[in-house]
Amino acid sequence: MADSSAIDALLRAHALGATVYDTSDVYGLGHSQRLLGKMLAQVPRSSVRITCTIGTYKGTGQHAYSSLNLFRQVEQTQENLGVKQLDVLVLAHADFGPRDRYLEEARETLQALRDSGDVAAIGMRMPGTLPASPATSDPSVGHRASQPRYDFLFEQLNPQVLTTAAHPLEPHTGHNAATGAESGESIFSFAHRHGAATMIHEPLLHGLLTGRYGPNAAFPPGDVRTQYTPADLEIVDRGLEGLRSRFGRDPQALARIALHYCLRRCPDSIVLAGVSSPEQVGWNYGGLTAEVSDDDYAFAERAYSTLHAELAQAASAKAVP
């Protein structure tokens, strides 16, 4: 997307009511932030909330969560965006070095950023489901995504916002009535237990759930969608056919039902949807004005569940030597 179109898309989203804009220091290595900054210069700062994910990029430093790197990345992000304060600074991962070497340093730095007003709130990116078993007997050791590990980190860092990738193909988690076993605590249950807000991203599974990408789709090097094989894309394309028959064959029709599904399944969460054009912004918002009935929701749930199972089966078959 051309820079001018990207700015127009951001402005269109603002005009239609978008209030939360998500960015990262690694999106275009600052270019994405500078484009967002041009949009922010044209709207009242009080009308938007800015979230920024940090921790993937460490430059030449020892660790992404070293004090020096955290201060440097926040300062650069503020400059790129043209703002004095980030509403939410999201930590990209839970790896604070061997035996959490950088955890205390990061905690003190994050508190200093809040005290100075450079950051209003801290967030953490988490997996959608947290296994109940700990990585080790000591939750400060290791970086496996377990519930005890994140309970420990929550106590240490006190984040106000939790974020995760979530889309309609994600299975429901929680207590399994058939077996009496726990399949893992969902991030939403975890957030409720800790009194934190939640945000979800990738609700359209990188655009695959819009039906825009068939089995012959080609993605440029570095595109996140290169992880999907032609066989995967064929399964998705075939699995969306029932939804097309019921809701419409246009990508915006499939985007509409997927976004409605996420909003209904996660009613207390902010849903962050990426866009590639001002027109797509209009389609996404326009689709939200039409109600989705209980029958439509149940139909979509069955279709997504079947598609998830087929993709999981294909992945299992590929894993067999």
N, C-alpha and C positions, 0 to 999 in steps of 0.2 A: 504494500500500500504506500502510495506517495505521501510525503510528509504533510502536504496541504490537505489531503484526504483524511489523514489520521487526525489532524487537528479539527477538521470539520466534523468527523465522527464523534470526537470527544465533546464538542460544543453541542452537537445534536442530542447526545445522551443527556447532557446537562439540561437542555431545554425541555426534554421529555421527563425530567424528574430524577435523573441519576444523582446521587449524593455521595457515593463512595467510589474512589478511584484507587486501584491497586497497582503498584509498580515494584520494581526491584532494581538494585544496583547493577545486576547482570543483564537486564533487558537491553540489548544493543550496547552494552557497556556505557550506559549513561544517555544514549541517544533517545531512548524511549522517555526517559525522565525529562529531557529538555523539550521534547514535543509536548508532553503534559504541562510543562511549565509555561509554554506559549498559550495553551488553553486557559490555564489558571490566571494568567495576566488579564484575561478578558471577562472574568466572572468574579462576583464577590467571594472573597476567601471564606467567609462565614457560611457560604452555601454548599461547601464540599468538605469531605473528610478524606484525607490522604493516608493510605497504608503503604508501607514500604518493607519488603522482605530483604533481609541482610544476613550474611553468613556463608554464602556460597563462594564469594570472592575474597581471597585474603591477600592478593597482590604479592609483594615480596616479604610479607610479614611471616611470623612463626605460626600464627593461627588466626582464623577469621574472627574469633571472639576475644582476641587480645584487646586490651584497653585502647592501645594506639590505633588499631584497625577499626574498632567500633567508632571511636571519635572521628577518625578520618572519613569513614564511609558516610556517617550521618552528616558531617559538614559538607561533603561533596554532593550528597543528595539534596540538601537544602539549597545549595547553589544552583544545581541543575533545575530544580523545581521553582526556584525564586520564592521560597517560603521560609519563614522563621521557625516554624514548628511542624513536626510530623505528628499526625494524630495517633497513628499506631506504628510502632517499629516491631516488625515480626521477625523472630529468629527462625532461620530456615531449617535448622536441624537441632538434634539434641546431643551432638558430639562436642564435648568441651575439652577434648584432648585426653591422653592417658590418665586414668584415675581422676578425671575431671580437673585436670591441672589448671584450666582457665576459668572454671566456674565461679570461684570467689571474685576473681578479677572482673569477669563479665558482670556479675551481680552488682558490684560496686559501681562499675561504669554506667550500667543501665539506670541505677538509682540516681547517679549524678546527672545524667541526661534528663531524667524526669524533674529533678530538683531545679535544674537550670531553665526548664521550660522548652528545651529543644525537642523533647518528645513528650507527648501527653500520656500515652499508654504503651505497655509492652504486650506483644503477642507472641505466640508460639505456633509453628507449623507442626501438625501431628498426623499420624496415620488415622484412618477412619475407625479402626478397631484396635483395642489394646489387649493383648493376651494377659490373662490373670497371673500366669507364672512369671516370676522375676527372672531377669537375665542371670543374676547371681544372687547369693544370699545378701549381698550388699548393694543396694540400689544406686550407690554412687559409682559403682564399677561397671564398665561395659556400656554399650549404647543401643542394646536391643530395645525395640519399642514395646515395652511391657507397661502394664498399669502401675506397678510399684515404682518403676523408673520415672514415669511422668508425675506420679504423686510427689515423689521426692523433688523433682525439678520445679513443680508448682510451688511447693513449700519454699524453695530457695529463691525463686525469681518473681513469684506473685504476678503472673501475667493476667491481664484483664480480657484478652481476646485469644481464642484458639481458632486456627484455620486448618482446613483439610481439603484434599481433592475429593469430590463426591459427584456422582452422576447417576442416572437411572439404572445403570447396570450393576451398581454396587448392591450386594445382598444386604438385607436387614440383619442386624446383629442383636445380641442379647440372649435371654434365656431360651433354651431349646426345650419346648414343652414335651416333645416326643421322647427325648432322652433324659431330661432332667438336668442336662449339663449346661454350663455356661460357654457360649461360643466366643466370648470376649466382650469387654465393655466398649460401647460405641463412644466416639468423641463427644456426642451430644449428651449422653448420660454423664460422662466425665465432666463436661462443662457445667451441666446443671448441678452436679454434686459440689463443684467448686465455686459456683456463682459467677462463671465467666460467660462472655458472649461468644458466638461462633460465626465464622464466615466460611463459605464453601466456594471453591473455584473449580474450573473444568466441568461445569454442569452439562456440557454438550460433548464431552469426551473428545476434545481437540477438534470439534466440528464433525466427527464421524456420525453422530446421532442425527445430524441434519440430512443425511443421505446424499451429501454432495460428492462423496468420494467412493467410486466404485472399485471393483477389483483391479482395474487397469490404471488407477490413479498413480501418478508419479510425484514424489516429494523431493525437494532439493536437499542436498547434504546438510545435516545439522537440524533439519526439521524434526520435531518430536514425533511426528507421525511415521517416520521411517521405521519405528519399532514394530509397526503392523505389516505383516506379510500380505501378499495378494490373497492368500487363502483366508486370512483374518478378515480382510476387507470384503471378501465374497460372503462370508458368514454374516457380517454386519448388514450388508446390502440385502441379503435374503431375509434376515430377521426383521428388517424394517418394513417388509412388504405388507404385512398385516396392518401396520400403523398407517402406511400410505393409503391403503384401501379405505380405512375408516376416517382419517383426518385430512387427507390430501397429499398429493405427490410433490408439491413444492417444498424446497428446503425450509422455508419459513414456517410451513405447517408442522413439520417434524420438530423444528426448534421450539415452536410454541408448546407442543405437548410435553417435550422434555423439560422445558423451563417450568411449566405449570406443575409437572410431577415433582421436581426438586423443591419448589416453593411449598407445595402441600406436604411433602414428606418431611421437610425441615422448616416448619413455619416460623421458627424463632431465629433463623439464620439469615445473614446477608448473603445473597447469591451473586457471585461475580462472574459475569459472562464476557468473554472476549469478543471483539468484533473486527471485521476486516474492511468495513466501508460505512459511510453514513447511511446508506440504504439498509444495511443489515441492522443498524441501531433501530431504525424505524420499524422494521419487521419484528424484531424482538419485543419492543415495547407495544407495538400494535397488537401482537398476538396475546398479550397479557390482559387486554380489555375484554376478551371473550371468555366466558365461564367454561369450566370443564366439569361435566357431571360426574356423579359417583360411578356410574356405569362406564363412562369414558376412562376414568382413572383406573378402575379395576381392569379394564381391557388393556390399557397401557402397561399396567403392572405385570400382567401375565405375559405380554409380549417381551418386555424387558427381562423378565425372569428367565424365559426360554432362551433368549439371545445370550444372556450371561452364562447359562448352563452349556450352550453349544461352544462358546468361546473357551470356557474352562475345560471342556472335554478335548477340544483341539489342542490346547496348551499341554494337557496331560499326555496326549498322544505324541506330541513333539518331544516331550521330556524323556520318553521311554527310549533307551539306547537300542 
